[in-house]
Each structure stands twice: as structure tokens, then as C-alpha cells.
Amino acid sequence: MALPLGSEPLTDAAMSDVKTPARHAKPVAEKYLELGLFHSRWLMAPFYVGLVICLGALLVVFANEAWREISKLPDMNAEEAILMALALIDLSLAGNLLLIVIFSGYENFVSKIDTGDDEDRPSWMGTVDFSGLKLKLIASIVAISAIALLKAFMRLADGHDVPDRNLAWLVGIHVVFVVSGVLLALMDWLASKTDKH
């Protein structure tokens, strides 16, 4: 930057004398209120601990279901084996959904999880923002609802009686989840486009 004619550059001592605009200190009450609000995020931590307990309960249900189904293995036909696999996949997807909410929610709203140099840290941890979390949640819910619908259709194809009303509800709910997912993705896409302008 060119200096005006006849002026010399400021020395470090002279620069320290230059007045910077004074920042007004916040009132003490405001400071402590904001500090309290910031620390109130820790009230969410018990919610995530509760979800970990739900994950443990889901593991117990998964083990019971697997034991019950595997004990019938010698008498199983192909359709029953597929239904067994779908039931277990359904439970594992619900477990994945819980893990996504626990890790992403805790990291987005409470505190970063310090795993050190652990090579098993999932690559998506710390990168899923609230928008990505919503999309992952709706994608998991759509997959779970699709499996429930597929199980109902397989029972129907296997000769079991599945009421039309139940099938209509399953199809309707699945369509609502799919449309919700598409609309959420569209809203996020539009928001990202408007943020760039």
C-alpha cells in the first residue's frame, strides 16, 4: 500500500499507540445468562444415554428373534428363511438408526467425541450436520418401512392371509415416508442453492 508523500511507515511502538475501537463489556447478568444457556446443552446428554439403553434393548430383542428363528431352521422353506433375514435386517437397521442419532446428535448439539487416533472411528462422525442427520434418518425409516411392506407381500405370496386394510396402510405409510424424504432432500438442495447467492 503506497504511503502519502512525506509520511513514514509506523514503527511497532507507534502502532501500539494507535487507538482501537473500545469493545463494550457485556453486563454481568447477560454474560452469566449466555454461559448458562451454553452449558444447558448438557441436559441433552441423558437423552443420548437413554438411546444407548434402547440400543441394548434392541440387541436383546435381536438375539431372542435370531434364536427363535434359527431353532426352526431345519423345517424352514426358502420364503421363511427370507422372512427371517428380513426381520433381522429390520432390527439391525433400527440399531443403525439409533447409532446415527446418538453419535451425530451428541456431536452436533452437546460436545465433540474425542476418540483419539482410534482407527475404528466411523468416517461420517463429525461430518454429519443437522441436515445430513435428517436425511439419514428418513432414509433409514424408508428402508425399515420397505422391509415391513416386503414381509407383508411375502406372507401374502406364501399363502398367508394378510388383510387388505393392513396392506393399504403399509403401502400408504411407505409412500408418505418416501415423499417426505424426497421433499426433505429437495428443501435441503434449495437451501444450499440459496446460501450460495
Biotite code that builds the C-alpha atoms (Angstrom):
import biotite.structure as struc

atoms = struc.array([
    struc.Atom([0.000, 0.000, 0.000], chain_id="A", res_id=1, res_name="MET", atom_name="CA", element="C"),
    struc.Atom([1.504, 3.365, -1.014], chain_id="A", res_id=2, res_name="ALA", atom_name="CA", element="C"),
    struc.Atom([2.084, 5.897, 1.780], chain_id="A", res_id=3, res_name="LEU", atom_name="CA", element="C"),
    struc.Atom([1.186, 9.559, 1.306], chain_id="A", res_id=4, res_name="PRO", atom_name="CA", element="C"),
    struc.Atom([4.103, 11.732, 0.200], chain_id="A", res_id=5, res_name="LEU", atom_name="CA", element="C"),
    struc.Atom([6.288, 12.851, 3.087], chain_id="A", res_id=6, res_name="GLY", atom_name="CA", element="C"),
    struc.Atom([4.969, 10.268, 5.583], chain_id="A", res_id=7, res_name="SER", atom_name="CA", element="C"),
    struc.Atom([6.993, 7.486, 7.102], chain_id="A", res_id=8, res_name="GLU", atom_name="CA", element="C"),
    struc.Atom([5.870, 3.973, 7.970], chain_id="A", res_id=9, res_name="PRO", atom_name="CA", element="C"),
    struc.Atom([4.730, 3.483, 11.549], chain_id="A", res_id=10, res_name="LEU", atom_name="CA", element="C"),
    struc.Atom([7.066, 1.650, 13.881], chain_id="A", res_id=11, res_name="THR", atom_name="CA", element="C"),
    struc.Atom([5.831, -1.105, 16.205], chain_id="A", res_id=12, res_name="ASP", atom_name="CA", element="C"),
    struc.Atom([5.869, 1.330, 19.114], chain_id="A", res_id=13, res_name="ALA", atom_name="CA", element="C"),
    struc.Atom([3.846, 3.868, 17.161], chain_id="A", res_id=14, res_name="ALA", atom_name="CA", element="C"),
    struc.Atom([1.367, 1.181, 16.046], chain_id="A", res_id=15, res_name="MET", atom_name="CA", element="C"),
    struc.Atom([0.744, 0.163, 19.648], chain_id="A", res_id=16, res_name="SER", atom_name="CA", element="C"),
    struc.Atom([-0.282, 3.765, 20.374], chain_id="A", res_id=17, res_name="ASP", atom_name="CA", element="C"),
    struc.Atom([-2.958, 3.687, 17.671], chain_id="A", res_id=18, res_name="VAL", atom_name="CA", element="C"),
    struc.Atom([-6.336, 3.545, 19.374], chain_id="A", res_id=19, res_name="LYS", atom_name="CA", element="C"),
    struc.Atom([-8.515, 0.573, 18.544], chain_id="A", res_id=20, res_name="THR", atom_name="CA", element="C"),
    struc.Atom([-12.252, 0.931, 18.943], chain_id="A", res_id=21, res_name="PRO", atom_name="CA", element="C"),
    struc.Atom([-13.177, 0.022, 22.511], chain_id="A", res_id=22, res_name="ALA", atom_name="CA", element="C"),
    struc.Atom([-15.377, -3.023, 22.944], chain_id="A", res_id=23, res_name="ARG", atom_name="CA", element="C"),
    struc.Atom([-18.103, -2.529, 25.444], chain_id="A", res_id=24, res_name="HIS", atom_name="CA", element="C"),
    struc.Atom([-18.173, -5.197, 28.112], chain_id="A", res_id=25, res_name="ALA", atom_name="CA", element="C"),
    struc.Atom([-21.394, -7.132, 28.408], chain_id="A", res_id=26, res_name="LYS", atom_name="CA", element="C"),
    struc.Atom([-23.427, -6.730, 31.563], chain_id="A", res_id=27, res_name="PRO", atom_name="CA", element="C"),
    struc.Atom([-22.643, -9.422, 34.111], chain_id="A", res_id=28, res_name="VAL", atom_name="CA", element="C"),
    struc.Atom([-26.207, -10.787, 34.061], chain_id="A", res_id=29, res_name="ALA", atom_name="CA", element="C"),
    struc.Atom([-26.110, -11.187, 30.273], chain_id="A", res_id=30, res_name="GLU", atom_name="CA", element="C"),
    struc.Atom([-22.711, -12.889, 30.440], chain_id="A", res_id=31, res_name="LYS", atom_name="CA", element="C"),
    struc.Atom([-23.881, -15.454, 33.004], chain_id="A", res_id=32, res_name="TYR", atom_name="CA", element="C"),
    struc.Atom([-27.202, -15.978, 31.226], chain_id="A", res_id=33, res_name="LEU", atom_name="CA", element="C"),
    struc.Atom([-25.404, -16.787, 27.967], chain_id="A", res_id=34, res_name="GLU", atom_name="CA", element="C"),
    struc.Atom([-22.940, -19.019, 29.803], chain_id="A", res_id=35, res_name="LEU", atom_name="CA", element="C"),
    struc.Atom([-25.847, -20.878, 31.433], chain_id="A", res_id=36, res_name="GLY", atom_name="CA", element="C"),
    struc.Atom([-27.640, -21.255, 28.108], chain_id="A", res_id=37, res_name="LEU", atom_name="CA", element="C"),
    struc.Atom([-24.470, -22.586, 26.500], chain_id="A", res_id=38, res_name="PHE", atom_name="CA", element="C"),
    struc.Atom([-23.936, -25.137, 29.261], chain_id="A", res_id=39, res_name="HIS", atom_name="CA", element="C"),
    struc.Atom([-27.608, -26.181, 29.165], chain_id="A", res_id=40, res_name="SER", atom_name="CA", element="C"),
    struc.Atom([-26.744, -28.286, 26.110], chain_id="A", res_id=41, res_name="ARG", atom_name="CA", element="C"),
    struc.Atom([-25.542, -30.919, 28.608], chain_id="A", res_id=42, res_name="TRP", atom_name="CA", element="C"),
    struc.Atom([-29.188, -31.505, 29.517], chain_id="A", res_id=43, res_name="LEU", atom_name="CA", element="C"),
    struc.Atom([-29.366, -33.413, 26.214], chain_id="A", res_id=44, res_name="MET", atom_name="CA", element="C"),
    struc.Atom([-26.712, -35.936, 27.338], chain_id="A", res_id=45, res_name="ALA", atom_name="CA", element="C"),
    struc.Atom([-29.183, -38.111, 29.336], chain_id="A", res_id=46, res_name="PRO", atom_name="CA", element="C"),
    struc.Atom([-31.328, -38.409, 26.186], chain_id="A", res_id=47, res_name="PHE", atom_name="CA", element="C"),
    struc.Atom([-28.402, -39.989, 24.352], chain_id="A", res_id=48, res_name="TYR", atom_name="CA", element="C"),
    struc.Atom([-27.670, -42.277, 27.316], chain_id="A", res_id=49, res_name="VAL", atom_name="CA", element="C"),
    struc.Atom([-31.335, -43.350, 27.124], chain_id="A", res_id=50, res_name="GLY", atom_name="CA", element="C"),
    struc.Atom([-30.889, -44.119, 23.427], chain_id="A", res_id=51, res_name="LEU", atom_name="CA", element="C"),
    struc.Atom([-27.856, -46.279, 24.282], chain_id="A", res_id=52, res_name="VAL", atom_name="CA", element="C"),
    struc.Atom([-30.109, -48.213, 26.697], chain_id="A", res_id=53, res_name="ILE", atom_name="CA", element="C"),
    struc.Atom([-32.642, -48.595, 23.846], chain_id="A", res_id=54, res_name="CYS", atom_name="CA", element="C"),
    struc.Atom([-29.831, -49.934, 21.664], chain_id="A", res_id=55, res_name="LEU", atom_name="CA", element="C"),
    struc.Atom([-29.084, -52.537, 24.339], chain_id="A", res_id=56, res_name="GLY", atom_name="CA", element="C"),
    struc.Atom([-32.777, -53.475, 24.494], chain_id="A", res_id=57, res_name="ALA", atom_name="CA", element="C"),
    struc.Atom([-32.822, -53.802, 20.710], chain_id="A", res_id=58, res_name="LEU", atom_name="CA", element="C"),
    struc.Atom([-29.834, -56.157, 20.952], chain_id="A", res_id=59, res_name="LEU", atom_name="CA", element="C"),
    struc.Atom([-31.768, -58.368, 23.395], chain_id="A", res_id=60, res_name="VAL", atom_name="CA", element="C"),
    struc.Atom([-34.773, -58.424, 21.037], chain_id="A", res_id=61, res_name="VAL", atom_name="CA", element="C"),
    struc.Atom([-32.465, -59.214, 18.094], chain_id="A", res_id=62, res_name="PHE", atom_name="CA", element="C"),
    struc.Atom([-30.851, -62.114, 19.993], chain_id="A", res_id=63, res_name="ALA", atom_name="CA", element="C"),
    struc.Atom([-34.273, -63.516, 21.006], chain_id="A", res_id=64, res_name="ASN", atom_name="CA", element="C"),
    struc.Atom([-35.600, -63.223, 17.447], chain_id="A", res_id=65, res_name="GLU", atom_name="CA", element="C"),
    struc.Atom([-32.475, -64.827, 15.977], chain_id="A", res_id=66, res_name="ALA", atom_name="CA", element="C"),
    struc.Atom([-32.605, -67.700, 18.491], chain_id="A", res_id=67, res_name="TRP", atom_name="CA", element="C"),
    struc.Atom([-36.319, -68.296, 17.887], chain_id="A", res_id=68, res_name="ARG", atom_name="CA", element="C"),
    struc.Atom([-35.929, -68.263, 14.094], chain_id="A", res_id=69, res_name="GLU", atom_name="CA", element="C"),
    struc.Atom([-32.724, -70.304, 13.958], chain_id="A", res_id=70, res_name="ILE", atom_name="CA", element="C"),
    struc.Atom([-34.324, -73.009, 16.138], chain_id="A", res_id=71, res_name="SER", atom_name="CA", element="C"),
    struc.Atom([-36.864, -73.502, 13.305], chain_id="A", res_id=72, res_name="LYS", atom_name="CA", element="C"),
    struc.Atom([-34.113, -73.720, 10.678], chain_id="A", res_id=73, res_name="LEU", atom_name="CA", element="C"),
    struc.Atom([-34.419, -77.464, 9.859], chain_id="A", res_id=74, res_name="PRO", atom_name="CA", element="C"),
    struc.Atom([-38.112, -77.062, 8.942], chain_id="A", res_id=75, res_name="ASP", atom_name="CA", element="C"),
    struc.Atom([-37.729, -73.734, 7.100], chain_id="A", res_id=76, res_name="MET", atom_name="CA", element="C"),
    struc.Atom([-38.524, -73.244, 3.435], chain_id="A", res_id=77, res_name="ASN", atom_name="CA", element="C"),
    struc.Atom([-36.957, -70.529, 1.256], chain_id="A", res_id=78, res_name="ALA", atom_name="CA", element="C"),
    struc.Atom([-39.692, -67.943, 1.892], chain_id="A", res_id=79, res_name="GLU", atom_name="CA", element="C"),
    struc.Atom([-39.494, -68.412, 5.656], chain_id="A", res_id=80, res_name="GLU", atom_name="CA", element="C"),
    struc.Atom([-35.691, -68.051, 5.515], chain_id="A", res_id=81, res_name="ALA", atom_name="CA", element="C"),
    struc.Atom([-36.068, -64.804, 3.577], chain_id="A", res_id=82, res_name="ILE", atom_name="CA", element="C"),
    struc.Atom([-38.649, -63.554, 6.088], chain_id="A", res_id=83, res_name="LEU", atom_name="CA", element="C"),
    struc.Atom([-36.259, -64.427, 8.917], chain_id="A", res_id=84, res_name="MET", atom_name="CA", element="C"),
    struc.Atom([-33.457, -62.493, 7.216], chain_id="A", res_id=85, res_name="ALA", atom_name="CA", element="C"),
    struc.Atom([-35.755, -59.512, 6.599], chain_id="A", res_id=86, res_name="LEU", atom_name="CA", element="C"),
    struc.Atom([-36.832, -59.456, 10.258], chain_id="A", res_id=87, res_name="ALA", atom_name="CA", element="C"),
    struc.Atom([-33.209, -59.444, 11.418], chain_id="A", res_id=88, res_name="LEU", atom_name="CA", element="C"),
    struc.Atom([-32.226, -56.809, 8.832], chain_id="A", res_id=89, res_name="ILE", atom_name="CA", element="C"),
    struc.Atom([-35.135, -54.696, 10.062], chain_id="A", res_id=90, res_name="ASP", atom_name="CA", element="C"),
    struc.Atom([-33.788, -54.822, 13.622], chain_id="A", res_id=91, res_name="LEU", atom_name="CA", element="C"),
    struc.Atom([-30.224, -54.066, 12.503], chain_id="A", res_id=92, res_name="SER", atom_name="CA", element="C"),
    struc.Atom([-31.434, -51.038, 10.514], chain_id="A", res_id=93, res_name="LEU", atom_name="CA", element="C"),
    struc.Atom([-33.223, -49.790, 13.633], chain_id="A", res_id=94, res_name="ALA", atom_name="CA", element="C"),
    struc.Atom([-29.934, -50.226, 15.538], chain_id="A", res_id=95, res_name="GLY", atom_name="CA", element="C"),
    struc.Atom([-28.047, -48.290, 12.854], chain_id="A", res_id=96, res_name="ASN", atom_name="CA", element="C"),
    struc.Atom([-30.653, -45.555, 13.086], chain_id="A", res_id=97, res_name="LEU", atom_name="CA", element="C"),
    struc.Atom([-30.129, -45.320, 16.849], chain_id="A", res_id=98, res_name="LEU", atom_name="CA", element="C"),
    struc.Atom([-26.341, -45.111, 16.413], chain_id="A", res_id=99, res_name="LEU", atom_name="CA", element="C"),
    struc.Atom([-26.640, -42.341, 13.829], chain_id="A", res_id=100, res_name="ILE", atom_name="CA", element="C"),
    struc.Atom([-28.877, -40.330, 16.156], chain_id="A", res_id=101, res_name="VAL", atom_name="CA", element="C"),
    struc.Atom([-26.649, -40.954, 19.192], chain_id="A", res_id=102, res_name="ILE", atom_name="CA", element="C"),
    struc.Atom([-23.334, -40.061, 17.546], chain_id="A", res_id=103, res_name="PHE", atom_name="CA", element="C"),
    struc.Atom([-24.499, -37.247, 15.274], chain_id="A", res_id=104, res_name="SER", atom_name="CA", element="C"),
    struc.Atom([-26.880, -35.731, 17.789], chain_id="A", res_id=105, res_name="GLY", atom_name="CA", element="C"),
    struc.Atom([-24.309, -35.749, 20.563], chain_id="A", res_id=106, res_name="TYR", atom_name="CA", element="C"),
    struc.Atom([-21.592, -34.275, 18.336], chain_id="A", res_id=107, res_name="GLU", atom_name="CA", element="C"),
    struc.Atom([-23.884, -31.630, 16.808], chain_id="A", res_id=108, res_name="ASN", atom_name="CA", element="C"),
    struc.Atom([-25.648, -30.491, 19.956], chain_id="A", res_id=109, res_name="PHE", atom_name="CA", element="C"),
    struc.Atom([-23.576, -31.426, 23.030], chain_id="A", res_id=110, res_name="VAL", atom_name="CA", element="C"),
    struc.Atom([-19.836, -31.972, 22.537], chain_id="A", res_id=111, res_name="SER", atom_name="CA", element="C"),
    struc.Atom([-17.316, -33.457, 20.124], chain_id="A", res_id=112, res_name="LYS", atom_name="CA", element="C"),
    struc.Atom([-16.489, -37.096, 20.865], chain_id="A", res_id=113, res_name="ILE", atom_name="CA", element="C"),
    struc.Atom([-12.740, -37.474, 21.376], chain_id="A", res_id=114, res_name="ASP", atom_name="CA", element="C"),
    struc.Atom([-11.725, -40.940, 20.197], chain_id="A", res_id=115, res_name="THR", atom_name="CA", element="C"),
    struc.Atom([-8.049, -40.079, 19.856], chain_id="A", res_id=116, res_name="GLY", atom_name="CA", element="C"),
    struc.Atom([-6.399, -41.918, 16.994], chain_id="A", res_id=117, res_name="ASP", atom_name="CA", element="C"),
    struc.Atom([-8.841, -44.830, 17.035], chain_id="A", res_id=118, res_name="ASP", atom_name="CA", element="C"),
    struc.Atom([-8.860, -46.309, 13.528], chain_id="A", res_id=119, res_name="GLU", atom_name="CA", element="C"),
    struc.Atom([-12.377, -47.694, 14.049], chain_id="A", res_id=120, res_name="ASP", atom_name="CA", element="C"),
    struc.Atom([-13.946, -44.235, 14.313], chain_id="A", res_id=121, res_name="ARG", atom_name="CA", element="C"),
    struc.Atom([-16.692, -44.108, 11.646], chain_id="A", res_id=122, res_name="PRO", atom_name="CA", element="C"),
    struc.Atom([-15.718, -41.821, 8.771], chain_id="A", res_id=123, res_name="SER", atom_name="CA", element="C"),
    struc.Atom([-19.046, -39.965, 8.895], chain_id="A", res_id=124, res_name="TRP", atom_name="CA", element="C"),
    struc.Atom([-18.671, -38.955, 12.567], chain_id="A", res_id=125, res_name="MET", atom_name="CA", element="C"),
    struc.Atom([-18.157, -35.234, 12.855], chain_id="A", res_id=126, res_name="GLY", atom_name="CA", element="C"),
    struc.Atom([-19.192, -34.664, 9.248], chain_id="A", res_id=127, res_name="THR", atom_name="CA", element="C"),
    struc.Atom([-22.952, -35.235, 9.515], chain_id="A", res_id=128, res_name="VAL", atom_name="CA", element="C"),
    struc.Atom([-24.665, -31.912, 10.169], chain_id="A", res_id=129, res_name="ASP", atom_name="CA", element="C"),
    struc.Atom([-28.318, -31.500, 11.153], chain_id="A", res_id=130, res_name="PHE", atom_name="CA", element="C"),
    struc.Atom([-29.418, -31.538, 7.524], chain_id="A", res_id=131, res_name="SER", atom_name="CA", element="C"),
    struc.Atom([-27.481, -34.738, 6.811], chain_id="A", res_id=132, res_name="GLY", atom_name="CA", element="C"),
    struc.Atom([-28.843, -36.272, 10.011], chain_id="A", res_id=133, res_name="LEU", atom_name="CA", element="C"),
    struc.Atom([-32.433, -35.645, 8.864], chain_id="A", res_id=134, res_name="LYS", atom_name="CA", element="C"),
    struc.Atom([-31.738, -37.288, 5.508], chain_id="A", res_id=135, res_name="LEU", atom_name="CA", element="C"),
    struc.Atom([-30.027, -40.300, 7.086], chain_id="A", res_id=136, res_name="LYS", atom_name="CA", element="C"),
    struc.Atom([-32.946, -40.697, 9.489], chain_id="A", res_id=137, res_name="LEU", atom_name="CA", element="C"),
    struc.Atom([-35.595, -40.558, 6.780], chain_id="A", res_id=138, res_name="ILE", atom_name="CA", element="C"),
    struc.Atom([-33.570, -42.934, 4.567], chain_id="A", res_id=139, res_name="ALA", atom_name="CA", element="C"),
    struc.Atom([-33.384, -45.458, 7.419], chain_id="A", res_id=140, res_name="SER", atom_name="CA", element="C"),
    struc.Atom([-37.096, -45.089, 8.139], chain_id="A", res_id=141, res_name="ILE", atom_name="CA", element="C"),
    struc.Atom([-37.905, -45.605, 4.440], chain_id="A", res_id=142, res_name="VAL", atom_name="CA", element="C"),
    struc.Atom([-35.755, -48.768, 4.416], chain_id="A", res_id=143, res_name="ALA", atom_name="CA", element="C"),
    struc.Atom([-37.467, -50.100, 7.564], chain_id="A", res_id=144, res_name="ILE", atom_name="CA", element="C"),
    struc.Atom([-40.906, -49.396, 6.142], chain_id="A", res_id=145, res_name="SER", atom_name="CA", element="C"),
    struc.Atom([-39.937, -51.032, 2.814], chain_id="A", res_id=146, res_name="ALA", atom_name="CA", element="C"),
    struc.Atom([-38.856, -54.173, 4.679], chain_id="A", res_id=147, res_name="ILE", atom_name="CA", element="C"),
    struc.Atom([-42.156, -54.261, 6.598], chain_id="A", res_id=148, res_name="ALA", atom_name="CA", element="C"),
    struc.Atom([-44.025, -53.933, 3.305], chain_id="A", res_id=149, res_name="LEU", atom_name="CA", element="C"),
    struc.Atom([-41.897, -56.620, 1.652], chain_id="A", res_id=150, res_name="LEU", atom_name="CA", element="C"),
    struc.Atom([-42.510, -59.003, 4.572], chain_id="A", res_id=151, res_name="LYS", atom_name="CA", element="C"),
    struc.Atom([-46.260, -58.478, 4.240], chain_id="A", res_id=152, res_name="ALA", atom_name="CA", element="C"),
    struc.Atom([-46.160, -59.172, 0.494], chain_id="A", res_id=153, res_name="PHE", atom_name="CA", element="C"),
    struc.Atom([-44.052, -62.288, 1.019], chain_id="A", res_id=154, res_name="MET", atom_name="CA", element="C"),
    struc.Atom([-46.531, -63.605, 3.585], chain_id="A", res_id=155, res_name="ARG", atom_name="CA", element="C"),
    struc.Atom([-49.292, -62.935, 1.071], chain_id="A", res_id=156, res_name="LEU", atom_name="CA", element="C"),
    struc.Atom([-47.365, -64.758, -1.675], chain_id="A", res_id=157, res_name="ALA", atom_name="CA", element="C"),
    struc.Atom([-46.727, -67.660, 0.729], chain_id="A", res_id=158, res_name="ASP", atom_name="CA", element="C"),
    struc.Atom([-50.480, -68.152, 1.130], chain_id="A", res_id=159, res_name="GLY", atom_name="CA", element="C"),
    struc.Atom([-50.952, -66.451, 4.496], chain_id="A", res_id=160, res_name="HIS", atom_name="CA", element="C"),
    struc.Atom([-53.950, -64.202, 4.938], chain_id="A", res_id=161, res_name="ASP", atom_name="CA", element="C"),
    struc.Atom([-52.937, -60.527, 5.105], chain_id="A", res_id=162, res_name="VAL", atom_name="CA", element="C"),
    struc.Atom([-55.933, -58.177, 5.342], chain_id="A", res_id=163, res_name="PRO", atom_name="CA", element="C"),
    struc.Atom([-56.257, -55.643, 2.529], chain_id="A", res_id=164, res_name="ASP", atom_name="CA", element="C"),
    struc.Atom([-56.614, -52.867, 5.102], chain_id="A", res_id=165, res_name="ARG", atom_name="CA", element="C"),
    struc.Atom([-53.205, -53.749, 6.606], chain_id="A", res_id=166, res_name="ASN", atom_name="CA", element="C"),
    struc.Atom([-51.583, -53.812, 3.160], chain_id="A", res_id=167, res_name="LEU", atom_name="CA", element="C"),
    struc.Atom([-53.155, -50.463, 2.282], chain_id="A", res_id=168, res_name="ALA", atom_name="CA", element="C"),
    struc.Atom([-51.817, -48.927, 5.488], chain_id="A", res_id=169, res_name="TRP", atom_name="CA", element="C"),
    struc.Atom([-48.335, -50.330, 4.886], chain_id="A", res_id=170, res_name="LEU", atom_name="CA", element="C"),
    struc.Atom([-48.276, -49.011, 1.303], chain_id="A", res_id=171, res_name="VAL", atom_name="CA", element="C"),
    struc.Atom([-49.704, -45.639, 2.341], chain_id="A", res_id=172, res_name="GLY", atom_name="CA", element="C"),
    struc.Atom([-47.218, -45.171, 5.183], chain_id="A", res_id=173, res_name="ILE", atom_name="CA", element="C"),
    struc.Atom([-44.321, -46.205, 2.949], chain_id="A", res_id=174, res_name="HIS", atom_name="CA", element="C"),
    struc.Atom([-45.377, -43.716, 0.252], chain_id="A", res_id=175, res_name="VAL", atom_name="CA", element="C"),
    struc.Atom([-45.653, -40.954, 2.884], chain_id="A", res_id=176, res_name="VAL", atom_name="CA", element="C"),
    struc.Atom([-42.113, -41.709, 4.114], chain_id="A", res_id=177, res_name="PHE", atom_name="CA", element="C"),
    struc.Atom([-40.726, -41.754, 0.560], chain_id="A", res_id=178, res_name="VAL", atom_name="CA", element="C"),
    struc.Atom([-42.433, -38.452, -0.328], chain_id="A", res_id=179, res_name="VAL", atom_name="CA", element="C"),
    struc.Atom([-41.240, -36.920, 2.966], chain_id="A", res_id=180, res_name="SER", atom_name="CA", element="C"),
    struc.Atom([-37.679, -37.991, 2.180], chain_id="A", res_id=181, res_name="GLY", atom_name="CA", element="C"),
    struc.Atom([-37.821, -36.530, -1.307], chain_id="A", res_id=182, res_name="VAL", atom_name="CA", element="C"),
    struc.Atom([-39.285, -33.252, -0.001], chain_id="A", res_id=183, res_name="LEU", atom_name="CA", element="C"),
    struc.Atom([-36.638, -33.002, 2.755], chain_id="A", res_id=184, res_name="LEU", atom_name="CA", element="C"),
    struc.Atom([-33.864, -33.607, 0.209], chain_id="A", res_id=185, res_name="ALA", atom_name="CA", element="C"),
    struc.Atom([-35.429, -31.019, -2.127], chain_id="A", res_id=186, res_name="LEU", atom_name="CA", element="C"),
    struc.Atom([-35.670, -28.444, 0.681], chain_id="A", res_id=187, res_name="MET", atom_name="CA", element="C"),
    struc.Atom([-32.029, -29.008, 1.638], chain_id="A", res_id=188, res_name="ASP", atom_name="CA", element="C"),
    struc.Atom([-30.984, -28.733, -2.013], chain_id="A", res_id=189, res_name="TRP", atom_name="CA", element="C"),
    struc.Atom([-32.907, -25.463, -2.415], chain_id="A", res_id=190, res_name="LEU", atom_name="CA", element="C"),
    struc.Atom([-31.442, -24.131, 0.846], chain_id="A", res_id=191, res_name="ALA", atom_name="CA", element="C"),
    struc.Atom([-27.902, -24.936, -0.342], chain_id="A", res_id=192, res_name="SER", atom_name="CA", element="C"),
    struc.Atom([-28.590, -23.132, -3.630], chain_id="A", res_id=193, res_name="LYS", atom_name="CA", element="C"),
    struc.Atom([-29.886, -20.008, -1.881], chain_id="A", res_id=194, res_name="THR", atom_name="CA", element="C"),
    struc.Atom([-26.966, -19.999, 0.588], chain_id="A", res_id=195, res_name="ASP", atom_name="CA", element="C"),
    struc.Atom([-24.517, -19.682, -2.323], chain_id="A", res_id=196, res_name="LYS", atom_name="CA", element="C"),
    struc.Atom([-26.146, -16.429, -3.575], chain_id="A", res_id=197, res_name="HIS", atom_name="CA", element="C"),
])
